[in-house]
Amino acid sequence: MGFPYLQHLSTTRALQIFQVQRLSAIILTSVLFAKSGLPVTDIGAYEMLLYIGTMFTFLWVNGLLQGIPPVYAQLDETARKRFIFNTFFVFCSLSALLFLLLVSTEKWAVPFLTGQPELPHYTLFCIYLLFNVPSLPVEYIYLLREQPRHIVAWGGVAFGLQVAVFFIPLWMGMGMHVAFLMLAVLGGCKFLWTLFLVLRVAEIRIDFLLLRRYFVFSSPLIANLFVGNLILLFDNWLVGWYYEDTAVFAVFRYGSREFPLATALATALATAMIPRLSAEPEKGLTEMKDKTRRLMHLIFPLTILLLFVSKPLFPIIFNADFKSSAALFNIYLLVTASRLLLPNAIVLSRGFPAAILRVGIIELVIKVILGFVLIHWFGLPGLAWSVVIAFLWEKCGLIWFLEKKQGVRTAEWLDIQWYTIYVLLLAAAFGVSIVL
């Protein structure tokens, strides 16, 4: 993959671009679905499949992915090559087990999780997950090998094809079955590329001591992400259970989105900073403060702008059926204030994943209680507010841990003055947007 115009691209910027590519594909998929002329109930069924896939993959996938850079950084060159293969082996094994679980439990899992007796194209979607999940570590392999151009190229090809192979059959009138079939074929192609990459750069040898080390470090991260994703997936379950209507579920899914650019750039920055914070803690904190400040100058103004334009834009970008989703989206935009706080990266770099888990468990309890209470009082907007409150608690809890237990002052890694100004402006803009 040769891209001369990306010659001076850093791994941090490459990961940010990759995350933007990923979330752009998600947004484009939503827009194309809304413009496809399909009934909202069909779109809701598709969103329910994604919800099931997220519940059974991201509960462990992200934890294992987050564990890759810190463990890799502690290994010598020979062990690193073995580690790449063993990581791929883990993802393949767990993906196969997941496929068997989903297929064998379809008759009771679908009604329990979605409130629907069945979902169309369920098996094809499971096949897609079977092949796609083992390909998820690819960008991390490129990150560890310091190949930023490959990260960007992989994102462009993978996410571009993901949109194309699904919607071209729909545009040609071939139906949803062919679209899901092509998605499964794409998953197979991504798997083959990942296999080729691993065979080229890794040492093919199962190392049980290395696997144990990887699982020991990643287990608290998996548990924390299990808790964290339950917070989000709980909302999907609660909406499906409370309203029992796929159309309402679709409206909620289209509105319950954070500002994708903020999520993408903040997540990529945190991931890229972990090795830096591990190797040189003081310089890493200063670098994080500078990069976070620059990110605030970009993200907060755009978020404030979105608060004012989302209501007229939603019916245009999607369609009139999703007009009410805009009010939910505006509430979720407030999560941006929490997303731009990155104490998680510092905690991980210092080797305390269990602290993140403890904070996450309390966050889950708060979220579940608020979810039941606020959806009863205020409907879908109440559920959105419960997310804002729960995310804020997570960041405050981790900041307290760093301040009191690690002696890391917040001012060392966050420009508090600029952050406070932007949060106040965001709150004021939200208040004005309500009455417009």
Secondary structure as GFF3:
##gff-version 3
##sequence-region A 1 436
A	DSSP	three_ten_helix	4	6	.	.	.	ID=ss1
A	DSSP	alpha_helix	11	35	.	.	.	ID=ss2
A	DSSP	alpha_helix	40	57	.	.	.	ID=ss3
A	DSSP	alpha_helix	61	73	.	.	.	ID=ss4
A	DSSP	alpha_helix	77	104	.	.	.	ID=ss5
A	DSSP	alpha_helix	106	114	.	.	.	ID=ss6
A	DSSP	alpha_helix	122	132	.	.	.	ID=ss7
A	DSSP	three_ten_helix	133	135	.	.	.	ID=ss8
A	DSSP	alpha_helix	138	144	.	.	.	ID=ss9
A	DSSP	alpha_helix	148	171	.	.	.	ID=ss10
A	DSSP	alpha_helix	176	201	.	.	.	ID=ss11
A	DSSP	alpha_helix	208	243	.	.	.	ID=ss12
A	DSSP	alpha_helix	246	255	.	.	.	ID=ss13
A	DSSP	alpha_helix	260	279	.	.	.	ID=ss14
A	DSSP	alpha_helix	281	317	.	.	.	ID=ss15
A	DSSP	three_ten_helix	320	322	.	.	.	ID=ss16
A	DSSP	alpha_helix	325	333	.	.	.	ID=ss17
A	DSSP	alpha_helix	336	339	.	.	.	ID=ss18
A	DSSP	alpha_helix	343	349	.	.	.	ID=ss19
A	DSSP	alpha_helix	353	378	.	.	.	ID=ss20
A	DSSP	alpha_helix	380	405	.	.	.	ID=ss21
A	DSSP	three_ten_helix	410	412	.	.	.	ID=ss22
A	DSSP	alpha_helix	416	435	.	.	.	ID=ss23
###
